[in-house]
Structures are given as C-alpha cells and as structure tokens.
C-alpha cells in the first residue's frame, strides 16, 4: 500500500489504512514509537510503562502475599526518585 506524507500544522502526517492497522494489531489511540532508519521511518507499538500500583492491581488475586514488613515498605514515603 502507498500513502502520502502531508503537512499537518508545523509537522507532517501520513494516513495509515485501517487494514494495515488491523494487520499490525493496532487501533486508533494506540501510542507509537517512531524512529528514523536508513531510507525510511519505522513505526512500532510503544511498550506500556506501568507504575507499581498498576502492576499490583493487574496481578491475579492470590499471586502474592504481603506480610507486615511488605505493607510497611509499601506505605513508606519516597526518599528519592522512587515515585517517578
């Protein structure tokens, strides 16, 4: 398939046909990483970055058990850049 690069404000954009999105397993609203490669531009799905809270929330119930020491550590305020 071919598409055109068009002006989009101070940038440029190209239409990605729906069939190509579907084949790539992507959908509208997905985030992409973009990279210049020799002779072209590479788009690939951006890998998600999860916070600790998100990872814990996504963990299957019963996959881990917290003891008192774990709970104390989890409720401690950050002392550096742990919260970033």
PyMOL Python script that loads the backbone (N, CA, C, O; Angstrom):
from pymol import cmd

cmd.read_pdbstr("""\
ATOM      1  N   UNK A   1       0.838  -1.178   0.000  1.00  0.00           N
ATOM      2  CA  UNK A   1       0.000   0.000   0.000  1.00  0.00           C
ATOM      3  C   UNK A   1       0.879   1.236   0.000  1.00  0.00           C
ATOM      4  O   UNK A   1       2.005   1.222   0.497  1.00  0.00           O
ATOM      5  N   UNK A   2       0.351   2.284  -0.557  1.00  0.00           N
ATOM      6  CA  UNK A   2       1.065   3.549  -0.588  1.00  0.00           C
ATOM      7  C   UNK A   2       0.204   4.615   0.059  1.00  0.00           C
ATOM      8  O   UNK A   2      -1.024   4.531   0.048  1.00  0.00           O
ATOM      9  N   UNK A   3       0.858   5.619   0.621  1.00  0.00           N
ATOM     10  CA  UNK A   3       0.166   6.754   1.204  1.00  0.00           C
ATOM     11  C   UNK A   3       1.035   7.984   0.986  1.00  0.00           C
ATOM     12  O   UNK A   3       2.205   7.860   0.626  1.00  0.00           O
ATOM     13  N   UNK A   4       0.481   9.151   1.197  1.00  0.00           N
ATOM     14  CA  UNK A   4       1.223  10.403   1.013  1.00  0.00           C
ATOM     15  C   UNK A   4       1.565  11.011   2.364  1.00  0.00           C
ATOM     16  O   UNK A   4       0.815  10.875   3.330  1.00  0.00           O
ATOM     17  N   UNK A   5       2.703  11.680   2.415  1.00  0.00           N
ATOM     18  CA  UNK A   5       3.046  12.479   3.581  1.00  0.00           C
ATOM     19  C   UNK A   5       2.466  13.861   3.323  1.00  0.00           C
ATOM     20  O   UNK A   5       2.713  14.461   2.277  1.00  0.00           O
ATOM     21  N   UNK A   6       1.692  14.362   4.283  1.00  0.00           N
ATOM     22  CA  UNK A   6       1.016  15.650   4.121  1.00  0.00           C
ATOM     23  C   UNK A   6       1.385  16.581   5.265  1.00  0.00           C
ATOM     24  O   UNK A   6       1.754  16.139   6.352  1.00  0.00           O
ATOM     25  N   UNK A   7       1.278  17.869   5.001  1.00  0.00           N
ATOM     26  CA  UNK A   7       1.515  18.883   6.022  1.00  0.00           C
ATOM     27  C   UNK A   7       0.436  18.776   7.093  1.00  0.00           C
ATOM     28  O   UNK A   7      -0.746  18.622   6.788  1.00  0.00           O
ATOM     29  N   UNK A   8       0.857  18.858   8.338  1.00  0.00           N
ATOM     30  CA  UNK A   8      -0.067  18.796   9.463  1.00  0.00           C
ATOM     31  C   UNK A   8       0.443  19.801  10.491  1.00  0.00           C
ATOM     32  O   UNK A   8       1.272  19.460  11.334  1.00  0.00           O
ATOM     33  N   UNK A   9      -0.049  21.035  10.423  1.00  0.00           N
ATOM     34  CA  UNK A   9       0.479  22.119  11.250  1.00  0.00           C
ATOM     35  C   UNK A   9       1.927  22.359  10.889  1.00  0.00           C
ATOM     36  O   UNK A   9       2.244  22.559   9.717  1.00  0.00           O
ATOM     37  N   UNK A  10       2.823  22.344  11.881  1.00  0.00           N
ATOM     38  CA  UNK A  10       4.257  22.503  11.616  1.00  0.00           C
ATOM     39  C   UNK A  10       4.949  21.156  11.454  1.00  0.00           C
ATOM     40  O   UNK A  10       6.177  21.087  11.405  1.00  0.00           O
ATOM     41  N   UNK A  11       4.166  20.094  11.371  1.00  0.00           N
ATOM     42  CA  UNK A  11       4.711  18.745  11.230  1.00  0.00           C
ATOM     43  C   UNK A  11       4.203  18.123   9.938  1.00  0.00           C
ATOM     44  O   UNK A  11       3.694  18.820   9.060  1.00  0.00           O
ATOM     45  N   UNK A  12       4.341  16.832   9.834  1.00  0.00           N
ATOM     46  CA  UNK A  12       3.846  16.088   8.682  1.00  0.00           C
ATOM     47  C   UNK A  12       3.147  14.832   9.193  1.00  0.00           C
ATOM     48  O   UNK A  12       3.460  14.335  10.274  1.00  0.00           O
ATOM     49  N   UNK A  13       2.210  14.332   8.419  1.00  0.00           N
ATOM     50  CA  UNK A  13       1.494  13.129   8.814  1.00  0.00           C
ATOM     51  C   UNK A  13       1.178  12.285   7.603  1.00  0.00           C
ATOM     52  O   UNK A  13       1.189  12.770   6.471  1.00  0.00           O
ATOM     53  N   UNK A  14       0.898  11.026   7.844  1.00  0.00           N
ATOM     54  CA  UNK A  14       0.516  10.103   6.783  1.00  0.00           C
ATOM     55  C   UNK A  14      -0.672   9.293   7.280  1.00  0.00           C
ATOM     56  O   UNK A  14      -0.752   8.964   8.463  1.00  0.00           O
ATOM     57  N   UNK A  15      -1.591   8.972   6.381  1.00  0.00           N
ATOM     58  CA  UNK A  15      -2.745   8.154   6.710  1.00  0.00           C
ATOM     59  C   UNK A  15      -2.300   6.692   6.754  1.00  0.00           C
ATOM     60  O   UNK A  15      -1.625   6.211   5.844  1.00  0.00           O
ATOM     61  N   UNK A  16      -2.686   5.996   7.817  1.00  0.00           N
ATOM     62  CA  UNK A  16      -2.420   4.551   7.907  1.00  0.00           C
ATOM     63  C   UNK A  16      -3.742   3.852   7.622  1.00  0.00           C
ATOM     64  O   UNK A  16      -4.688   3.993   8.398  1.00  0.00           O
ATOM     65  N   UNK A  17      -3.828   3.107   6.536  1.00  0.00           N
ATOM     66  CA  UNK A  17      -5.088   2.428   6.211  1.00  0.00           C
ATOM     67  C   UNK A  17      -5.537   1.482   7.329  1.00  0.00           C
ATOM     68  O   UNK A  17      -4.716   0.864   8.006  1.00  0.00           O
ATOM     69  N   UNK A  18      -6.854   1.384   7.505  1.00  0.00           N
ATOM     70  CA  UNK A  18      -7.430   0.544   8.553  1.00  0.00           C
ATOM     71  C   UNK A  18      -6.945  -0.898   8.450  1.00  0.00           C
ATOM     72  O   UNK A  18      -6.692  -1.535   9.472  1.00  0.00           O
ATOM     73  N   UNK A  19      -6.815  -1.415   7.249  1.00  0.00           N
ATOM     74  CA  UNK A  19      -6.365  -2.805   7.072  1.00  0.00           C
ATOM     75  C   UNK A  19      -4.951  -3.001   7.599  1.00  0.00           C
ATOM     76  O   UNK A  19      -4.635  -4.048   8.163  1.00  0.00           O
ATOM     77  N   UNK A  20      -4.103  -1.997   7.418  1.00  0.00           N
ATOM     78  CA  UNK A  20      -2.725  -2.090   7.907  1.00  0.00           C
ATOM     79  C   UNK A  20      -2.718  -2.054   9.434  1.00  0.00           C
ATOM     80  O   UNK A  20      -1.992  -2.819  10.069  1.00  0.00           O
ATOM     81  N   UNK A  21      -3.521  -1.168  10.024  1.00  0.00           N
ATOM     82  CA  UNK A  21      -3.637  -1.134  11.484  1.00  0.00           C
ATOM     83  C   UNK A  21      -4.079  -2.487  12.027  1.00  0.00           C
ATOM     84  O   UNK A  21      -3.516  -2.998  12.995  1.00  0.00           O
ATOM     85  N   UNK A  22      -5.086  -3.053  11.394  1.00  0.00           N
ATOM     86  CA  UNK A  22      -5.608  -4.340  11.839  1.00  0.00           C
ATOM     87  C   UNK A  22      -4.544  -5.431  11.740  1.00  0.00           C
ATOM     88  O   UNK A  22      -4.383  -6.225  12.666  1.00  0.00           O
ATOM     89  N   UNK A  23      -3.817  -5.473  10.622  1.00  0.00           N
ATOM     90  CA  UNK A  23      -2.770  -6.484  10.452  1.00  0.00           C
ATOM     91  C   UNK A  23      -1.676  -6.333  11.502  1.00  0.00           C
ATOM     92  O   UNK A  23      -1.071  -7.318  11.924  1.00  0.00           O
ATOM     93  N   UNK A  24      -1.425  -5.089  11.922  1.00  0.00           N
ATOM     94  CA  UNK A  24      -0.386  -4.830  12.923  1.00  0.00           C
ATOM     95  C   UNK A  24      -0.898  -5.046  14.342  1.00  0.00           C
ATOM     96  O   UNK A  24      -0.127  -4.986  15.300  1.00  0.00           O
ATOM     97  N   UNK A  25      -2.201  -5.296  14.478  1.00  0.00           N
ATOM     98  CA  UNK A  25      -2.773  -5.488  15.802  1.00  0.00           C
ATOM     99  C   UNK A  25      -2.900  -4.179  16.574  1.00  0.00           C
ATOM    100  O   UNK A  25      -2.860  -4.171  17.804  1.00  0.00           O
ATOM    101  N   UNK A  26      -3.052  -3.076  15.848  1.00  0.00           N
ATOM    102  CA  UNK A  26      -3.152  -1.762  16.475  1.00  0.00           C
ATOM    103  C   UNK A  26      -4.527  -1.171  16.226  1.00  0.00           C
ATOM    104  O   UNK A  26      -5.287  -1.642  15.381  1.00  0.00           O
ATOM    105  N   UNK A  27      -4.833  -0.102  17.003  1.00  0.00           N
ATOM    106  CA  UNK A  27      -6.119   0.575  16.846  1.00  0.00           C
ATOM    107  C   UNK A  27      -5.933   2.069  17.080  1.00  0.00           C
ATOM    108  O   UNK A  27      -4.882   2.512  17.544  1.00  0.00           O
ATOM    109  N   UNK A  28      -6.964   2.833  16.754  1.00  0.00           N
ATOM    110  CA  UNK A  28      -6.927   4.267  16.983  1.00  0.00           C
ATOM    111  C   UNK A  28      -6.654   4.548  18.452  1.00  0.00           C
ATOM    112  O   UNK A  28      -7.217   3.887  19.325  1.00  0.00           O
ATOM    113  N   UNK A  29      -5.811   5.507  18.730  1.00  0.00           N
ATOM    114  CA  UNK A  29      -5.482   5.876  20.105  1.00  0.00           C
ATOM    115  C   UNK A  29      -4.267   5.170  20.667  1.00  0.00           C
ATOM    116  O   UNK A  29      -3.765   5.567  21.718  1.00  0.00           O
ATOM    117  N   UNK A  30      -3.771   4.121  19.992  1.00  0.00           N
ATOM    118  CA  UNK A  30      -2.565   3.438  20.464  1.00  0.00           C
ATOM    119  C   UNK A  30      -1.373   4.378  20.354  1.00  0.00           C
ATOM    120  O   UNK A  30      -1.325   5.222  19.459  1.00  0.00           O
ATOM    121  N   UNK A  31      -0.415   4.237  21.259  1.00  0.00           N
ATOM    122  CA  UNK A  31       0.807   5.031  21.215  1.00  0.00           C
ATOM    123  C   UNK A  31       1.848   4.316  20.368  1.00  0.00           C
ATOM    124  O   UNK A  31       1.929   3.087  20.358  1.00  0.00           O
ATOM    125  N   UNK A  32       2.649   5.114  19.655  1.00  0.00           N
ATOM    126  CA  UNK A  32       3.676   4.577  18.780  1.00  0.00           C
ATOM    127  C   UNK A  32       5.040   5.144  19.134  1.00  0.00           C
ATOM    128  O   UNK A  32       5.148   6.283  19.589  1.00  0.00           O
ATOM    129  N   UNK A  33       6.073   4.355  18.926  1.00  0.00           N
ATOM    130  CA  UNK A  33       7.448   4.840  18.915  1.00  0.00           C
ATOM    131  C   UNK A  33       7.791   5.063  17.451  1.00  0.00           C
ATOM    132  O   UNK A  33       7.445   4.241  16.602  1.00  0.00           O
ATOM    133  N   UNK A  34       8.466   6.164  17.146  1.00  0.00           N
ATOM    134  CA  UNK A  34       8.853   6.465  15.772  1.00  0.00           C
ATOM    135  C   UNK A  34      10.363   6.632  15.724  1.00  0.00           C
ATOM    136  O   UNK A  34      10.962   7.234  16.615  1.00  0.00           O
ATOM    137  N   UNK A  35      10.969   6.094  14.674  1.00  0.00           N
ATOM    138  CA  UNK A  35      12.417   6.104  14.563  1.00  0.00           C
ATOM    139  C   UNK A  35      12.805   6.280  13.106  1.00  0.00           C
ATOM    140  O   UNK A  35      12.209   5.668  12.219  1.00  0.00           O
ATOM    141  N   UNK A  36      13.805   7.119  12.861  1.00  0.00           N
ATOM    142  CA  UNK A  36      14.352   7.264  11.512  1.00  0.00           C
ATOM    143  C   UNK A  36      15.347   6.123  11.301  1.00  0.00           C
ATOM    144  O   UNK A  36      16.259   5.924  12.102  1.00  0.00           O
ATOM    145  N   UNK A  37      15.158   5.386  10.221  1.00  0.00           N
ATOM    146  CA  UNK A  37      16.079   4.309   9.856  1.00  0.00           C
ATOM    147  C   UNK A  37      16.587   4.611   8.458  1.00  0.00           C
ATOM    148  O   UNK A  37      15.999   5.413   7.732  1.00  0.00           O
ATOM    149  N   UNK A  38      17.661   3.977   8.093  1.00  0.00           N
ATOM    150  CA  UNK A  38      18.245   4.241   6.784  1.00  0.00           C
ATOM    151  C   UNK A  38      17.203   4.052   5.678  1.00  0.00           C
ATOM    152  O   UNK A  38      16.709   2.948   5.448  1.00  0.00           O
ATOM    153  N   UNK A  39      16.887   5.150   5.008  1.00  0.00           N
ATOM    154  CA  UNK A  39      15.947   5.081   3.893  1.00  0.00           C
ATOM    155  C   UNK A  39      14.483   5.028   4.290  1.00  0.00           C
ATOM    156  O   UNK A  39      13.633   4.781   3.434  1.00  0.00           O
ATOM    157  N   UNK A  40      14.154   5.251   5.566  1.00  0.00           N
ATOM    158  CA  UNK A  40      12.753   5.166   5.928  1.00  0.00           C
ATOM    159  C   UNK A  40      12.448   5.602   7.345  1.00  0.00           C
ATOM    160  O   UNK A  40      13.307   6.109   8.066  1.00  0.00           O
ATOM    161  N   UNK A  41      11.217   5.392   7.717  1.00  0.00           N
ATOM    162  CA  UNK A  41      10.710   5.705   9.050  1.00  0.00           C
ATOM    163  C   UNK A  41      10.067   4.436   9.600  1.00  0.00           C
ATOM    164  O   UNK A  41       9.276   3.789   8.914  1.00  0.00           O
ATOM    165  N   UNK A  42      10.404   4.085  10.819  1.00  0.00           N
ATOM    166  CA  UNK A  42       9.873   2.877  11.449  1.00  0.00           C
ATOM    167  C   UNK A  42       8.894   3.274  12.544  1.00  0.00           C
ATOM    168  O   UNK A  42       9.243   4.026  13.454  1.00  0.00           O
ATOM    169  N   UNK A  43       7.671   2.769  12.457  1.00  0.00           N
ATOM    170  CA  UNK A  43       6.662   2.958  13.495  1.00  0.00           C
ATOM    171  C   UNK A  43       6.437   1.610  14.153  1.00  0.00           C
ATOM    172  O   UNK A  43       6.289   0.595  13.472  1.00  0.00           O
ATOM    173  N   UNK A  44       6.412   1.602  15.483  1.00  0.00           N
ATOM    174  CA  UNK A  44       6.077   0.362  16.186  1.00  0.00           C
ATOM    175  C   UNK A  44       5.315   0.712  17.452  1.00  0.00           C
ATOM    176  O   UNK A  44       5.451   1.803  18.004  1.00  0.00           O
ATOM    177  N   UNK A  45       4.517  -0.237  17.891  1.00  0.00           N
ATOM    178  CA  UNK A  45       3.715  -0.029  19.094  1.00  0.00           C
ATOM    179  C   UNK A  45       4.632   0.300  20.262  1.00  0.00           C
ATOM    180  O   UNK A  45       5.628  -0.388  20.491  1.00  0.00           O
ATOM    181  N   UNK A  46       4.296   1.350  20.998  1.00  0.00           N
ATOM    182  CA  UNK A  46       5.071   1.723  22.178  1.00  0.00           C
ATOM    183  C   UNK A  46       4.775   0.731  23.288  1.00  0.00           C
ATOM    184  O   UNK A  46       3.623   0.353  23.505  1.00  0.00           O
ATOM    185  N   UNK A  47       5.798   0.320  23.974  1.00  0.00           N
ATOM    186  CA  UNK A  47       5.609  -0.593  25.098  1.00  0.00           C
ATOM    187  C   UNK A  47       5.083   0.204  26.276  1.00  0.00           C
ATOM    188  O   UNK A  47       5.613   1.270  26.587  1.00  0.00           O
ATOM    189  N   UNK A  48       4.053  -0.293  26.931  1.00  0.00           N
ATOM    190  CA  UNK A  48       3.488   0.459  28.057  1.00  0.00           C
ATOM    191  C   UNK A  48       4.455   0.502  29.238  1.00  0.00           C
ATOM    192  O   UNK A  48       5.245  -0.418  29.452  1.00  0.00           O
ATOM    193  N   UNK A  49       4.374   1.588  29.993  1.00  0.00           N
ATOM    194  CA  UNK A  49       5.152   1.743  31.213  1.00  0.00           C
ATOM    195  C   UNK A  49       4.148   1.790  32.360  1.00  0.00           C
ATOM    196  O   UNK A  49       3.297   2.678  32.412  1.00  0.00           O
ATOM    197  N   UNK A  50       4.250   0.836  33.275  1.00  0.00           N
ATOM    198  CA  UNK A  50       3.303   0.727  34.375  1.00  0.00           C
ATOM    199  C   UNK A  50       3.937   1.187  35.678  1.00  0.00           C
ATOM    200  O   UNK A  50       5.135   1.008  35.895  1.00  0.00           O
ATOM    201  N   UNK A  51       3.129   1.777  36.537  1.00  0.00           N
ATOM    202  CA  UNK A  51       3.579   2.097  37.888  1.00  0.00           C
ATOM    203  C   UNK A  51       3.474   0.825  38.729  1.00  0.00           C
ATOM    204  O   UNK A  51       2.842  -0.148  38.320  1.00  0.00           O
ATOM    205  N   UNK A  52       4.087   0.843  39.885  1.00  0.00           N
ATOM    206  CA  UNK A  52       4.000  -0.306  40.782  1.00  0.00           C
ATOM    207  C   UNK A  52       2.549  -0.575  41.150  1.00  0.00           C
ATOM    208  O   UNK A  52       2.114  -1.727  41.174  1.00  0.00           O
ATOM    209  N   UNK A  53       1.798   0.486  41.437  1.00  0.00           N
ATOM    210  CA  UNK A  53       0.385   0.310  41.790  1.00  0.00           C
ATOM    211  C   UNK A  53      -0.392  -0.351  40.658  1.00  0.00           C
ATOM    212  O   UNK A  53      -1.229  -1.218  40.907  1.00  0.00           O
ATOM    213  N   UNK A  54      -0.121   0.053  39.404  1.00  0.00           N
ATOM    214  CA  UNK A  54      -0.810  -0.559  38.263  1.00  0.00           C
ATOM    215  C   UNK A  54      -0.444  -2.030  38.112  1.00  0.00           C
ATOM    216  O   UNK A  54      -1.304  -2.863  37.827  1.00  0.00           O
ATOM    217  N   UNK A  55       0.827  -2.345  38.302  1.00  0.00           N
ATOM    218  CA  UNK A  55       1.256  -3.741  38.201  1.00  0.00           C
ATOM    219  C   UNK A  55       0.604  -4.595  39.286  1.00  0.00           C
ATOM    220  O   UNK A  55       0.144  -5.707  39.026  1.00  0.00           O
ATOM    221  N   UNK A  56       0.574  -4.063  40.488  1.00  0.00           N
ATOM    222  CA  UNK A  56      -0.058  -4.808  41.580  1.00  0.00           C
ATOM    223  C   UNK A  56      -1.544  -5.004  41.315  1.00  0.00           C
ATOM    224  O   UNK A  56      -2.086  -6.078  41.575  1.00  0.00           O
ATOM    225  N   UNK A  57      -2.209  -3.965  40.797  1.00  0.00           N
ATOM    226  CA  UNK A  57      -3.640  -4.059  40.520  1.00  0.00           C
ATOM    227  C   UNK A  57      -3.926  -5.081  39.415  1.00  0.00           C
ATOM    228  O   UNK A  57      -4.985  -5.708  39.415  1.00  0.00           O
ATOM    229  N   UNK A  58      -2.987  -5.252  38.472  1.00  0.00           N
ATOM    230  CA  UNK A  58      -3.178  -6.186  37.360  1.00  0.00           C
ATOM    231  C   UNK A  58      -2.795  -7.625  37.723  1.00  0.00           C
ATOM    232  O   UNK A  58      -3.077  -8.558  36.971  1.00  0.00           O
ATOM    233  N   UNK A  59      -2.156  -7.791  38.873  1.00  0.00           N
ATOM    234  CA  UNK A  59      -1.718  -9.127  39.273  1.00  0.00           C
ATOM    235  C   UNK A  59      -2.914  -9.978  39.654  1.00  0.00           C
ATOM    236  O   UNK A  59      -3.824  -9.500  40.333  1.00  0.00           O
ATOM    237  N   UNK A  60      -2.925 -11.234  39.226  1.00  0.00           N
ATOM    238  CA  UNK A  60      -4.029 -12.120  39.599  1.00  0.00           C
ATOM    239  C   UNK A  60      -4.126 -12.248  41.123  1.00  0.00           C
ATOM    240  O   UNK A  60      -3.115 -12.300  41.822  1.00  0.00           O
ATOM    241  N   UNK A  61      -5.346 -12.296  41.609  1.00  0.00           N
ATOM    242  CA  UNK A  61      -5.557 -12.430  43.050  1.00  0.00           C
ATOM    243  C   UNK A  61      -4.896 -13.717  43.541  1.00  0.00           C
ATOM    244  O   UNK A  61      -5.027 -14.774  42.924  1.00  0.00           O
ATOM    245  N   UNK A  62      -4.196 -13.608  44.640  1.00  0.00           N
ATOM    246  CA  UNK A  62      -3.530 -14.770  45.210  1.00  0.00           C
ATOM    247  C   UNK A  62      -2.152 -15.025  44.629  1.00  0.00           C
ATOM    248  O   UNK A  62      -1.495 -15.991  45.018  1.00  0.00           O
ATOM    249  N   UNK A  63      -1.690 -14.180  43.701  1.00  0.00           N
ATOM    250  CA  UNK A  63      -0.384 -14.424  43.094  1.00  0.00           C
ATOM    251  C   UNK A  63       0.762 -13.989  44.009  1.00  0.00           C
ATOM    252  O   UNK A  63       1.914 -14.361  43.788  1.00  0.00           O
ATOM    253  N   UNK A  64       0.443 -13.210  45.025  1.00  0.00           N
ATOM    254  CA  UNK A  64       1.450 -12.836  46.007  1.00  0.00           C
ATOM    255  C   UNK A  64       0.755 -12.570  47.337  1.00  0.00           C
ATOM    256  O   UNK A  64      -0.443 -12.292  47.400  1.00  0.00           O
ATOM    257  N   UNK A  65       1.544 -12.665  48.382  1.00  0.00           N
ATOM    258  CA  UNK A  65       1.021 -12.430  49.723  1.00  0.00           C
ATOM    259  C   UNK A  65       1.893 -11.389  50.402  1.00  0.00           C
ATOM    260  O   UNK A  65       3.119 -11.494  50.373  1.00  0.00           O
ATOM    261  N   UNK A  66       1.280 -10.392  51.010  1.00  0.00           N
ATOM    262  CA  UNK A  66       2.031  -9.358  51.704  1.00  0.00           C
ATOM    263  C   UNK A  66       2.081  -9.670  53.193  1.00  0.00           C
ATOM    264  O   UNK A  66       1.065  -9.991  53.809  1.00  0.00           O
ATOM    265  N   UNK A  67       3.287  -9.570  53.765  1.00  0.00           N
ATOM    266  CA  UNK A  67       3.395  -9.700  55.210  1.00  0.00           C
ATOM    267  C   UNK A  67       3.488  -8.293  55.804  1.00  0.00           C
ATOM    268  O   UNK A  67       3.425  -7.311  55.066  1.00  0.00           O
ATOM    269  N   UNK A  68       3.635  -8.183  57.113  1.00  0.00           N
ATOM    270  CA  UNK A  68       3.670  -6.876  57.776  1.00  0.00           C
ATOM    271  C   UNK A  68       4.836  -6.023  57.278  1.00  0.00           C
ATOM    272  O   UNK A  68       4.687  -4.813  57.107  1.00  0.00           O
ATOM    273  N   UNK A  69       5.995  -6.643  57.045  1.00  0.00           N
ATOM    274  CA  UNK A  69       7.159  -5.903  56.555  1.00  0.00           C
ATOM    275  C   UNK A  69       6.899  -5.340  55.155  1.00  0.00           C
ATOM    276  O   UNK A  69       7.282  -4.206  54.867  1.00  0.00           O
ATOM    277  N   UNK A  70       6.257  -6.115  54.289  1.00  0.00           N
ATOM    278  CA  UNK A  70       5.908  -5.640  52.945  1.00  0.00           C
ATOM    279  C   UNK A  70       4.970  -4.440  53.023  1.00  0.00           C
ATOM    280  O   UNK A  70       5.179  -3.437  52.341  1.00  0.00           O
ATOM    281  N   UNK A  71       3.948  -4.544  53.847  1.00  0.00           N
ATOM    282  CA  UNK A  71       2.966  -3.451  53.978  1.00  0.00           C
ATOM    283  C   UNK A  71       3.642  -2.184  54.491  1.00  0.00           C
ATOM    284  O   UNK A  71       3.342  -1.083  54.029  1.00  0.00           O
ATOM    285  N   UNK A  72       4.550  -2.342  55.444  1.00  0.00           N
ATOM    286  CA  UNK A  72       5.269  -1.186  55.991  1.00  0.00           C
ATOM    287  C   UNK A  72       6.088  -0.520  54.891  1.00  0.00           C
ATOM    288  O   UNK A  72       6.089   0.705  54.775  1.00  0.00           O
ATOM    289  N   UNK A  73       6.780  -1.311  54.089  1.00  0.00           N
ATOM    290  CA  UNK A  73       7.608  -0.790  52.996  1.00  0.00           C
ATOM    291  C   UNK A  73       6.746  -0.096  51.946  1.00  0.00           C
ATOM    292  O   UNK A  73       7.108   0.974  51.456  1.00  0.00           O
ATOM    293  N   UNK A  74       5.607  -0.695  51.595  1.00  0.00           N
ATOM    294  CA  UNK A  74       4.738  -0.110  50.570  1.00  0.00           C
ATOM    295  C   UNK A  74       4.136   1.217  51.001  1.00  0.00           C
ATOM    296  O   UNK A  74       3.837   2.062  50.157  1.00  0.00           O
ATOM    297  N   UNK A  75       3.956   1.412  52.297  1.00  0.00           N
ATOM    298  CA  UNK A  75       3.338   2.645  52.790  1.00  0.00           C
ATOM    299  C   UNK A  75       4.355   3.708  53.194  1.00  0.00           C
ATOM    300  O   UNK A  75       3.972   4.760  53.705  1.00  0.00           O
ATOM    301  N   UNK A  76       5.639   3.452  52.975  1.00  0.00           N
ATOM    302  CA  UNK A  76       6.696   4.422  53.299  1.00  0.00           C
ATOM    303  C   UNK A  76       6.759   5.493  52.228  1.00  0.00           C
ATOM    304  O   UNK A  76       6.649   5.191  51.040  1.00  0.00           O
ATOM    305  N   UNK A  77       6.936   6.750  52.638  1.00  0.00           N
ATOM    306  CA  UNK A  77       7.056   7.849  51.678  1.00  0.00           C
ATOM    307  C   UNK A  77       8.378   7.738  50.935  1.00  0.00           C
ATOM    308  O   UNK A  77       9.371   7.294  51.510  1.00  0.00           O
ATOM    309  N   UNK A  78       8.410   8.145  49.631  1.00  0.00           N
ATOM    310  CA  UNK A  78       9.665   8.107  48.865  1.00  0.00           C
ATOM    311  C   UNK A  78      10.723   9.024  49.485  1.00  0.00           C
ATOM    312  O   UNK A  78      10.399  10.078  50.032  1.00  0.00           O
ATOM    313  N   UNK A  79      11.974   8.615  49.393  1.00  0.00           N
ATOM    314  CA  UNK A  79      13.078   9.436  49.890  1.00  0.00           C
ATOM    315  C   UNK A  79      13.935   9.965  48.743  1.00  0.00           C
ATOM    316  O   UNK A  79      14.834  10.778  48.960  1.00  0.00           O
ATOM    317  N   UNK A  80      13.661   9.513  47.544  1.00  0.00           N
ATOM    318  CA  UNK A  80      14.412   9.937  46.364  1.00  0.00           C
ATOM    319  C   UNK A  80      13.478  10.032  45.190  1.00  0.00           C
ATOM    320  O   UNK A  80      12.465  10.729  45.244  1.00  0.00           O
ATOM    321  N   UNK A  81      13.818   9.330  44.123  1.00  0.00           N
ATOM    322  CA  UNK A  81      13.012   9.389  42.897  1.00  0.00           C
ATOM    323  C   UNK A  81      12.178   8.119  42.690  1.00  0.00           C
ATOM    324  O   UNK A  81      11.817   7.782  41.563  1.00  0.00           O
ATOM    325  N   UNK A  82      11.879   7.421  43.794  1.00  0.00           N
ATOM    326  CA  UNK A  82      11.137   6.174  43.682  1.00  0.00           C
ATOM    327  C   UNK A  82       9.739   6.392  43.094  1.00  0.00           C
ATOM    328  O   UNK A  82       9.211   5.514  42.412  1.00  0.00           O
ATOM    329  N   UNK A  83       9.142   7.553  43.352  1.00  0.00           N
ATOM    330  CA  UNK A  83       7.784   7.818  42.907  1.00  0.00           C
ATOM    331  C   UNK A  83       7.670   8.212  41.448  1.00  0.00           C
ATOM    332  O   UNK A  83       6.562   8.391  40.944  1.00  0.00           O
ATOM    333  N   UNK A  84       8.789   8.350  40.763  1.00  0.00           N
ATOM    334  CA  UNK A  84       8.742   8.782  39.350  1.00  0.00           C
ATOM    335  C   UNK A  84       8.590   7.625  38.417  1.00  0.00           C
ATOM    336  O   UNK A  84       8.534   7.814  37.202  1.00  0.00           O
TER     337      UNK A  84
END
""", "prot")
cmd.dss("prot")
cmd.show_as("cartoon", "prot")
cmd.util.cbc("prot")
cmd.orient("prot")
